[in-house]
Amino acid sequence: MNKRPTLSLKAKAAPAKKPATPRPPRPANRADAAPKADAAARPPQPPRSPDAPSASPWNKDAIRHHKPREGVGRPPLMGTAPAPQGERGLRPSYHRDLKPALQTEFKAELKADSLAFALLGAATAVVQVRGGMALPQALTGVFGTLDATPQGRGAIQDIAYRAMRQLGRSDALVGAMTEKAPEPLATALLACALPLMQLDAAGNAPYEAFTVVDQAVTAAGSHPDTARAKGMVNALLRRFLRERDALLASVARQPVARWNYPQWWIDAAVTAYPQDWQRILAAGDEAPPLTLRVNARKSPVDDYLAVLAEAGIGARRIGPHAVRLDKPMGVHGIPGFDAGIVSVQDAAAQLAAPLLDVQDGMRVLDACAAPGGKTCHILELADAHVTALDADPRRLARVGENLERLGLSATLQAAEAQTRGWWDGEGYDRILADVPCTASGIVRRHPDIRWLRRKADTLQLATLSGEILDNLWQMLRPNGKLLFVTCSLWPQESEAQAAAFAVRNGATRLDAPGQLLPVGGAEQDHDGLFYALFQKVA
Ligand SMILES: C[S@@+](CC[C@H](N)C(=O)[O-])C[C@H]1O[C@@H](n2cnc3c(N)ncnc32)[C@H](O)[C@@H]1O
């Protein structure tokens, strides 16, 4: 039976798989060499998601593509983002009858390094999320339309993510200060400006309040969809400044404004976690820490910590291969990232590969693999024959990019895990089923998810993941192990699913962490993943 991994993540001596490579050179673009602040005192650029597209070329020869049969496949369901709006795709849960503005393609005449530019870009993305689009996709469109510089992109992204984390409160504030709901883009502009005028626990705000008012008004005046609302934006934001404490106290009586989640989500959290729901919801409104996984093939963790110390980057070890940076930074500024010495991976996600207990020479299937965080970790720990399968070929391409950066290889397969046409009929020793789910456990990383999901998505996704698990079980060799993972907090998708699966298939359940609660704090500052491990007893 496997040893139960802990998330207290005390550093254990973990020998490097292969001798360490020379330390990476000190990068030119150190994150602590902060970008020059403009008049609007731009915030630091948030870390680039490991999911973000990379520029490295994709080796097409390494893939065997298997197209789902026409007409029978579901539109690919993303594990961490809603599916494209197909006939049978997931639809947004956040119905406010707000249609996206018609002129999201409009390029206002604003200075590209101004806060007004960033506010308008972020507001445009927020409108699109209200229309059902995932935030990363909306931001990609906005960056292209506005031809934003890297610094502009960082500022837009930072503001849009803050807006998502405080959308319930901002909507309630606008509702409290207006008689008639403003037009969608004006509402979104306010939803972007208001969080910038609120103080954090230390009493700091990211910008000077009057700068925010001034720049929000400039942004409103620059766009045809908001020009008429310029006076209203000015009046509302100034009133908020005058009456901030009373207004915040007043809207905090509404749960959606207090917690910044749709009411069904709050209810589901209360039901599932009567003791912890408040800490879970609060932690989901915080920006996540940046946790790295040190590549066991390339460097011992202690050597890498020394590299960080030399570069003046504060960090500490929190797991066998996990290092948490004191402050988030752009990935290309992280020493050794481009050279494949480290990857960005949450601490809870770093439990998957060790739990799977892969040995050299084993045949391993990573059934919902993209963008490949766990695929790569498996290969960093063992010389295994890994097939990385994913229903979404575009996301699968990211697995290829990550493998390439880390100097690893696997067979990539574009197919749906609940089908069998792609399988060569040879059993696997290990199967990782990191199934598509509501992603309710990773909302701090993807704060748009709460506004995009519907309550009914939980059941729809649980049905699909049950089909995937049953199908994969047939592909497991006797004595083989299957690790079932979700990034969901909802028991229907995780524990209830695991229990029903074990009964249906006569699977032996081994020790595994079960539901990890993302409640924040020093020891539990990780995503909300669920782990269940099964063995097919011969
Ligand atoms: C939670 S993410 C996987 C994360 C990944 N294991 C990692 O660690 O980087 C779930 C993945 O399942 C894929 N997916 C969704 N439906 C699928 C299906 N029917 N078959 C296979 N993959 C699917 C999504 O495209 C998404 O990449």
The ligand as an SDF file (V2000), in Angstrom:
LIG
                    3D

 27 29  0  0  0  0  0  0  0  0999 V2000
   -7.8710   19.0620  -15.2470 C   0  0  0  0  0  0  0  0  0  0  0  0
   -7.3380   19.2260  -16.8680 S   0  0  0  0  0  0  0  0  0  0  0  0
   -5.9310   18.2060  -16.8590 C   0  0  0  0  0  0  0  0  0  0  0  0
   -4.7060   18.8450  -16.2230 C   0  0  0  0  0  0  0  0  0  0  0  0
   -3.4720   18.0190  -16.4650 C   0  0  0  0  0  0  0  0  0  0  0  0
   -3.5930   16.6620  -15.9850 N   0  0  0  0  0  0  0  0  0  0  0  0
   -2.2390   18.6370  -15.8440 C   0  0  0  0  0  0  0  0  0  0  0  0
   -1.8320   18.2590  -14.7690 O   0  0  0  0  0  0  0  0  0  0  0  0
   -1.6640   19.5310  -16.4660 O   0  0  0  0  0  0  0  0  0  0  0  0
   -8.4790   18.2130  -17.7290 C   0  0  0  0  0  0  0  0  0  0  0  0
   -8.1550   17.9840  -19.1890 C   0  0  0  0  0  0  0  0  0  0  0  0
   -9.1150   17.0550  -19.6820 O   0  0  0  0  0  0  0  0  0  0  0  0
   -9.3110   17.3300  -21.0540 C   0  0  0  0  0  0  0  0  0  0  0  0
  -10.5630   16.6680  -21.4390 N   0  0  0  0  0  0  0  0  0  0  0  0
  -11.8270   17.1280  -21.3560 C   0  0  0  0  0  0  0  0  0  0  0  0
  -12.6890   16.1830  -21.7690 N   0  0  0  0  0  0  0  0  0  0  0  0
  -11.9420   15.1120  -22.0970 C   0  0  0  0  0  0  0  0  0  0  0  0
  -12.2590   13.8230  -22.5900 C   0  0  0  0  0  0  0  0  0  0  0  0
  -13.5070   13.4620  -22.8220 N   0  0  0  0  0  0  0  0  0  0  0  0
  -11.2390   12.9730  -22.8310 N   0  0  0  0  0  0  0  0  0  0  0  0
   -9.9520   13.3490  -22.6160 C   0  0  0  0  0  0  0  0  0  0  0  0
   -9.6000   14.5540  -22.1620 N   0  0  0  0  0  0  0  0  0  0  0  0
  -10.5880   15.4180  -21.8970 C   0  0  0  0  0  0  0  0  0  0  0  0
   -9.3140   18.8370  -21.1270 C   0  0  0  0  0  0  0  0  0  0  0  0
   -9.0030   19.2550  -22.4490 O   0  0  0  0  0  0  0  0  0  0  0  0
   -8.2470   19.1980  -20.0870 C   0  0  0  0  0  0  0  0  0  0  0  0
   -7.0270   19.4120  -20.7250 O   0  0  0  0  0  0  0  0  0  0  0  0
  1  2  1  0
  2  3  1  0
  2 10  1  0
  3  4  1  0
  4  5  1  0
  5  6  1  0
  5  7  1  0
  7  8  2  0
  7  9  1  0
 10 11  1  0
 11 12  1  0
 11 26  1  0
 12 13  1  0
 13 14  1  0
 13 24  1  0
 14 15  1  0
 14 23  1  0
 15 16  2  0
 16 17  1  0
 17 18  1  0
 17 23  2  0
 18 19  1  0
 18 20  2  0
 20 21  1  0
 21 22  2  0
 22 23  1  0
 24 25  1  0
 24 26  1  0
 26 27  1  0
M  CHG  2   2   1   9  -1
M  END
$$$$
